[in-house]
């Protein structure tokens, strides 16, 4: 008995015909749009990772500034 993957269920739920095409190993006709979407996802992921890095860097600089203020006050 073949295991059904979650991605297959999502594909079937979205479009039964698309799921059938995938099962027949037929290539998608909109490869250009799919490639563009993958590129957009990679760019977005890169931006999110950069934002997380900037947030941690800002937090570290804030802590450093507070420590310097405390040191100067003592």
N, C-alpha and C positions, 0 to 999 in steps of 0.2 A: 504494500500500500504506500503510495507516494505522500510525502509530507507537504502540506500547504503552508507557504510562507506568508507572513503578514503583508508583505508588499504585494503579493498576488491578490489577497483579499481586498486591499485598497484599490488595486487596478480594476478588479472585477466590480467593486462597488462604484467606482467612477464611471467605467464604461465597459460593459460586457464584451463588446466587439474588440476593444483595445486589448483586453485580457486574452481573448481568443487568438488575436494576431500574435501576441507574445508567446502563447503556447505553440503556435505553428512556426516560431522563429522567423517571422516575417519582419523585415526592417520597417521602421516608422517612416512615413512620407515627409514628416516635418523635422528632419534631423537638424536643419539650420536653426529652427526655433528652439529645439531642445538643447543644442550646443550653446546658443546665446543664453538660455536660462541657466545652464550650468555655470557659465562664465559669470553671470550676475550673482549667483549664489556664492561663488568663490570670492568675488569682490566684497560682497556684504559680510561674509565671514571674516575676511581680512580687516574690514573696518571695525567690526565688533571686537575682535581681538586687540586692535590698536586702542580702542576706547577703554577697554578693561585695563590695559597696560598704563594708559594715562591716568586713570582713576587711582591705581595703586601708587604710581609715582607721585601724584599730588598728595595722597595720604601720607606717604613717607616724608615728603618735604614739609608738610604741616607738622608732623611729629618732630622733625628736626628743628623747625622754627620754634616750636613750643619749648623744646629742650634748651635751645640757645637763650630764649627769653628767661627761662627759669635760672639758668646758670648766671646770666648777667644780673638778675635780681638778688642773687645770694652773694 
